[in-house]
Amino acid sequence: MTPPETQSRDESRAPSGARKRRWVLLAGGSLLFIGLVALSVWYRVTVEWYRMPTVDMEPTIKRGDRFAVERISEPEAVEFEPGVVVIFVSPHDDSTLFTKRVVGVAGDSLRWEGSALYRNGVKVDEPYVERQSGKESPERLDGWLEGETLVPEGHVFVTGDNRARSHDSRYFGAIPKTSIRGRFLFVSPW
């Protein structure tokens, strides 16, 4: 081992192991803090909270559940896929919002046989649908659904998961995408 006075200046300036660890912790902590701030800003700008007032979406969203929604500022530009749950302005009252599942998009041909939904001639598997005694109440299905229904351009067809208790596109028709305000994210655990 060489005496300290014979070490080169470069060796004495080399960072010690403790200095490296401190630097890594400081850099990692800073990145974590910046990430949390960015996530918080994104969350406050894009997420809204709602409370489910009805049984229309049971069992997915139960009456009284608090749930998060991703805001959508230009819904006409979004390609909604069947199966996604959306929040939209009621076709009857601009001050009321509905929560329903998209079951058909522009160009889709829809028809019901009993409680089974057929999209473009193919039976749709809907494990999320609440069925009562294995079928919906036939008296609730009005003349709007007779035969096949074609979803118009710029519209989506929406239904509640609790089909027997849901007021949805089977009654008021396909909704314009411009009435959609957001997309369901998750139900709050508390």
C-alpha positions in Angstrom: 0.0 0.0 0.0 1.4 3.4 -0.9 1.5 6.2 1.5 -1.2 8.9 1.1 1.3 11.5 0.0 2.3 9.5 -3.1 -1.3 9.0 -4.5 -2.0 11.0 -7.6 -4.4 13.8 -7.5 -6.8 11.9 -9.8 -7.1 9.0 -7.4 -7.9 11.4 -4.5 -10.7 13.0 -6.5 -12.3 9.6 -7.5 -15.7 9.3 -5.8 -15.9 7.0 -2.9 -18.5 4.2 -2.7 -20.6 6.2 -0.3 -20.6 9.3 -2.5 -21.8 7.1 -5.5 -24.6 5.6 -3.4 -25.7 9.1 -2.2 -25.7 10.4 -5.8 -27.8 7.3 -7.0 -30.3 7.7 -4.2 -30.6 11.5 -4.8 -31.1 10.9 -8.6 -33.5 8.1 -8.1 -35.5 10.0 -5.5 -35.7 13.0 -7.8 -37.0 10.9 -10.7 -39.6 9.3 -8.4 -40.8 12.7 -7.2 -41.0 14.0 -10.7 -42.9 10.9 -11.8 -45.4 11.2 -8.9 -46.0 14.9 -9.7 -46.6 14.1 -13.4 -49.0 11.3 -12.4 -50.8 13.6 -10.0 -51.2 16.3 -12.7 -52.4 13.7 -15.3 -54.9 12.3 -12.8 -56.4 15.7 -11.9 -56.7 16.7 -15.5 -58.1 13.5 -17.0 -59.9 11.6 -14.2 -63.4 12.4 -12.8 -65.3 10.6 -10.1 -69.0 9.6 -10.3 -71.4 7.8 -8.1 -73.8 5.2 -9.7 -77.4 6.3 -9.0 -79.2 3.3 -10.6 -79.0 -0.5 -11.0 -78.5 -0.3 -14.8 -74.9 -1.4 -14.8 -75.1 -4.2 -12.2 -73.1 -6.4 -11.6 -70.2 -4.3 -13.1 -71.1 -1.1 -11.2 -73.5 -1.4 -8.4 -75.9 1.3 -7.2 -74.0 3.6 -4.9 -70.5 2.6 -6.2 -68.0 5.4 -6.7 -66.1 5.0 -9.9 -63.4 6.7 -11.9 -63.9 8.0 -15.5 -61.3 9.1 -18.0 -62.5 12.4 -19.5 -62.6 12.5 -23.3 -62.5 16.0 -24.9 -63.0 14.9 -28.5 -65.1 11.8 -28.5 -65.9 12.0 -32.2 -62.2 11.2 -32.9 -62.2 8.1 -30.6 -62.8 4.7 -32.0 -64.9 3.1 -29.2 -64.7 -0.7 -29.1 -67.7 -2.9 -28.2 -67.4 -3.7 -24.5 -66.1 -0.4 -23.3 -68.3 1.4 -20.7 -68.9 5.1 -21.4 -70.5 8.1 -19.6 -72.7 10.3 -21.9 -75.3 13.0 -21.8 -78.8 11.7 -21.7 -80.7 12.1 -25.0 -83.7 13.4 -23.0 -82.0 15.7 -20.5 -78.8 17.6 -21.0 -78.2 17.8 -17.2 -78.3 14.0 -16.7 -75.4 11.6 -17.4 -75.9 7.9 -18.2 -73.4 5.1 -17.8 -73.7 2.2 -20.3 -71.7 -0.3 -22.2 -71.0 0.1 -26.0 -72.4 -3.0 -27.7 -72.3 -1.7 -31.3 -70.3 0.9 -33.3 -70.9 2.6 -36.7 -71.8 0.1 -39.4 -72.6 -2.8 -37.0 -75.8 -4.7 -37.5 -77.5 -5.7 -34.2 -80.4 -7.9 -33.3 -81.6 -9.7 -30.2 -83.0 -13.3 -30.0 -84.4 -13.5 -26.5 -81.7 -12.3 -24.3 -78.9 -13.1 -26.8 -77.2 -10.2 -28.7 -76.0 -10.8 -32.2 -73.6 -8.4 -33.8 -73.0 -8.7 -37.5 -74.7 -12.2 -37.4 -72.4 -13.5 -34.6 -73.7 -14.2 -31.1 -71.8 -12.0 -28.6 -70.5 -13.5 -25.4 -71.5 -11.1 -22.6 -70.4 -12.5 -19.3 -70.9 -9.1 -17.6 -74.7 -9.1 -18.3 -77.0 -9.5 -15.4 -79.7 -11.9 -16.4 -82.9 -12.5 -14.4 -84.1 -16.1 -14.7 -81.8 -16.6 -17.7 -83.5 -13.9 -19.8 -84.6 -10.3 -19.9 -88.2 -9.2 -19.5 -89.6 -9.4 -23.1 -92.2 -6.7 -22.3 -89.3 -4.2 -21.9 -88.1 -4.7 -25.4 -90.1 -2.4 -27.6 -90.7 -2.1 -31.4 -87.4 -0.2 -31.9 -85.6 -3.5 -31.8 -87.7 -5.5 -34.3 -85.5 -7.0 -36.9 -81.9 -5.8 -37.4 -80.7 -2.4 -36.3 -77.8 -0.7 -38.2 -75.7 1.6 -36.1 -75.3 4.9 -38.0 -72.0 6.6 -38.7 -70.8 8.8 -35.8 -72.9 6.8 -33.3 -72.6 4.0 -30.8 -75.3 1.6 -29.5 -75.2 1.3 -25.7 -77.0 -0.9 -23.2 -76.8 -1.5 -19.4 -75.4 -4.7 -18.0 -78.6 -5.2 -16.1 -80.7 -5.4 -19.3 -84.0 -6.0 -17.6 -83.7 -2.8 -15.6 -81.8 -0.5 -18.1 -83.2 2.4 -20.1 -80.7 2.4 -23.0 -80.3 2.5 -26.8 -83.0 -0.2 -27.2 -85.4 2.7 -26.3 -83.8 5.9 -27.4 -81.7 4.6 -30.3 -78.0 4.9 -31.0 -76.3 7.9 -29.3 -74.0 10.4 -31.1 -70.4 10.0 -30.1 -70.3 13.7 -29.5 -72.5 13.1 -26.4 -69.9 10.9 -24.7 -68.0 12.6 -21.9 -65.8 9.8 -20.7 -64.7 6.2 -20.4 -65.1 4.0 -17.3 -61.8 3.2 -15.6 -62.5 1.4 -12.3 -64.7 1.1 -9.3 -63.3 2.7 -6.1 -62.6 0.1 -3.4 -63.5 2.7 -0.8 
